[in-house]
Amino acid sequence: MSSKNFSYMKTIDLIAAIFLFVGGINWGLVALFDFNLVTWLFGGMNILTRAVYCLVAISAIYDALMWKSIQRRWECRGFFGKAEGAAA
C-alpha cells in the first residue's frame, strides 16, 4: 500500500473514531440525563440529525468490519505487547 493510500485510510479511521465518540457521548447523555445532544444541536428529527445518526452507524459498521486492518495500520499491540495475530 502506498504511503498516500495509507495516510488516506488513517484519515478515514480517525473520522470514524470521531463519529463513534460523538455517538457514545450522545448515548451516555441520553441514558444519564435524558438529554439528546444531537437533537439539541440540530433540532428535532430533521435531515441533519438523521445524517449524523447515519454517519455514526456507518462508522460503527466500518470499525467492526475493518478492526484487524485498523490495528495493523496503527500498529496496535495485543494485551501482552505482541501483535494480535502473532504466534506465541
C-alpha positions, -999 to +999 in steps of 0.1 A: +000+000+000+014+034-009+020+060+018-007+082+002-033+054+005-020+046+039-025+082+050-059+083+034-071+052+053-057+065+086-078+097+080-109+076+074-101+057+107-099+090+126-132+103+111-149+071+121-135+072+156-147+108+160-183+098+149-182+069+173-170+092+201-199+116+194-224+087+193-211+073+226-212+107+243-247+113+230-260+079+242-244+085+276-261+118+279-294+103+269-290+075+295-278+097+324-297+129+318-324+123+292-306+149+271-300+143+234-271+164+222-276+158+185-312+169+185-303+198+207-277+210+183-296+204+150-332+205+161-358+177+160-356+147+137-346+165+105-322+157+077-291+169+096-299+149+127-306+118+106-273+124+087-254+124+120-271+093+132-264+076+098-227+086+100-224+072+135-239+039+123-217+037+092-187+044+114-196+016+138-200-008+109-168+003+093-149-002+126-164-036+132-156-048+097-121-032+095-109-039+130-079-060+121-069-037+093-071-007+116-049-025+142-023-032+115-024+004+102-020+019+137+005-009+148-017-018+178-003-044+201-023-071+220-028-074+257+007-088+263+025-064+239+026-088+209+008-082+177-028-096+179-022-121+151+014-131+160+022-166+171+035-172+206 
